[in-house]
Amino acid sequence: MTFEIKTNTKTEQILTVMYFITWCAFIGILIQTGVILLSYGVSWVNPQAAMDLYEGLDLHTLRQFNVWHYTQAVSFMVALSAMKAYILFLVIQALSKVNLMNPFTIEVAKKLETISSVLFGVWLVSVLNNSHARWLLKTTGIVHETSGAEEYIFIAGLVFIISQVFKRGVEIQSENELTV
């Protein structure tokens, strides 16, 4: 009787754990997006629901002031949450395509480029949300949630650079295959 022991490298183990964690985060952010949308829908029927829209977020004053601005604020929240979920979905796809024997593939490079583009979009939506929040504060005194936009543009740039490194890796890898 022989036992075959499959040896996984530390990198393979880390990628497997990251794949699992990414799935958990993806599901969590999808639930968050759904809860915000559901709470928003309930607040149309019962305006008092805007007092505790999501995790204690109170937009009741904003809803009483102007339904359009309330809808805009919630739309920014939903857009940011949905875009983050999409980024995690792309990461799941990229992680599922990683092959450590042949790590540089055009599919992974394209996924990384797409992630970079969506991160840029998250930055843009965050800037718009923050501008809207500052305008509301200045004109009405109503405070509503802002998000940190700076880190998204930085991360988008880093992921874009990594995608370009992957593209170059694909070129070098294909050149090496041609010379063999």
N, C-alpha and C positions, 0 to 999 in steps of 0.2 A: 504494500500500500504506500503510495507516494502522495505527498501533499505538494501542490504547486503554490508557491507563495508569489503573489504579484507584488513586485516592488514598485512603489510609486515614488517619484522624486518629490522633494519638498515643494518644488514649483507646481507640480501637478496637484498636490494636496492643497496648496494655497489657492490655486485656480478653482478647484472644486468647492472649497469653502466660500470663496468670493462669488461663485455662481449661485450657491444656495442663499447667501446673504442678499445678493442682488434680487433674486426672486422674492424674498421676504419683503424687501424695501419696495419693490414694484407693486406687490399686492397691497401693502400698507398705503402707498400713495394713491393707488386706484381707489381704495376705500375712502381715503380722505377727500378725494375729488368728488366721489359720489355723495358723501355726507354733506359737503358744502352745497352741492346742487340740490339735494333733497331739502336741506334746511332753508335754502333760498326759496324753493317752491312752497314750503310750508309757510314761510313769512309772507307770501302773497295772500294766503288764505287767512292767516293769523299774524298781523303785523307785530304782535308782542314777541313772536319767535325771533325777531331780529335782535332782541336783547341778548340772546345766547346763540348766535348763529353757528359758531364752531369753536369748541374748546374755550368757551367763555368770551368769545369775541362779540362785543356789543356794538352793533351798527344801527340800533333803533333810532338814535338821534339823527343819523344820516338819512335813514329811510323816511323819517318824519319831515326832514328838511326838503328832500327832493328824491323821488323814486328813481329818476334817471341816474343821479350820482350814486345812489345805493346800488343800482344794477351794474353800473360801471365798476364800482369797487369790488363787488362780488365776481364780476367777469374777469377782472385782473387776477383775483385769487384762484379762480377755476383754471384760467389759462396757465398760470404759473405751475399749479399742481399737475395739470394734465401734461404740460411740457416736461416736467421733471419725470413723470411716469414714462413718457415716451423715451426720454434719455435712458432710463433704466432698462426699458425694453430693448433698445439698441445695444446696450452693454451686454444684456443677456445673449442677444444674437451674436455679438462679437466674441464673447467668451465661449459660446458653443462652437465657434468656427476655429478657435485656436488649436493648432496642432504643433506640439513642441518639437516634433521631428522636422517639420517644415513650417516654422513660425510666421514667416512673412508671406501673406497672401493678399491679393488685391481686394478680396471681399472684406477682410479685416481693416485694411487701409481705408476702404470706402465707408465702412461703418464708423470708423474713427472720425473721418471727415464730416459725416452726417451728424455725429454727436457734437462736433465742434460748431457746426451751423446751428443746431438746435440750442446749444448753450448760448450762442450769440443772440438768438431769438429770446431766450429767457432773460438775458441781460437787457435787451430792448424793452420787453414787457415790464421788467422791474423798474427801469428808468421811467417809463410812462406811468406806472402805478405810483411811484414816489412823487412824480411831478403833480399828479392828480391829488395826492394826499397833501402835498405842500400848498397847492392852490386852495383846497378846501379849508385847511387850517388858517391860511391867510385871510380868506374872504368870509368864512363863517365861524371860525373857531372850533370847528368839529375835527377831532383827531381820529384818524383811522390808520390801520396797520400799513406799515411800509416794509419793504424787504431790502436786504443788502444787495446792491447791484454790482458792486465793484468786483467781488470774487468771481462772478460768472464770466465777465469779460476776460479776466486773468486765466481762468480754467479753460475757457474756449480757446485762447491763444496757445496754452500748453498742449491741449488735445490736438489742435491743428498741427503744431510742430511734430508731435508724436506720429500723426498720420502721414506727414511728409517723410519722416524717418522710415516708417513702414513701407511707403511707396518706394523709397530708395532701396530698402532691404529686398523688396520684390525684384527690382531691377538687378541687383547684385546676385540674388539667388538664381534668377533665370539665366544670367550670364555664366554662372558657375555650372549650371546644368548643361549648357551648350558646350562648354569646354571639356566636359567629361566624356 
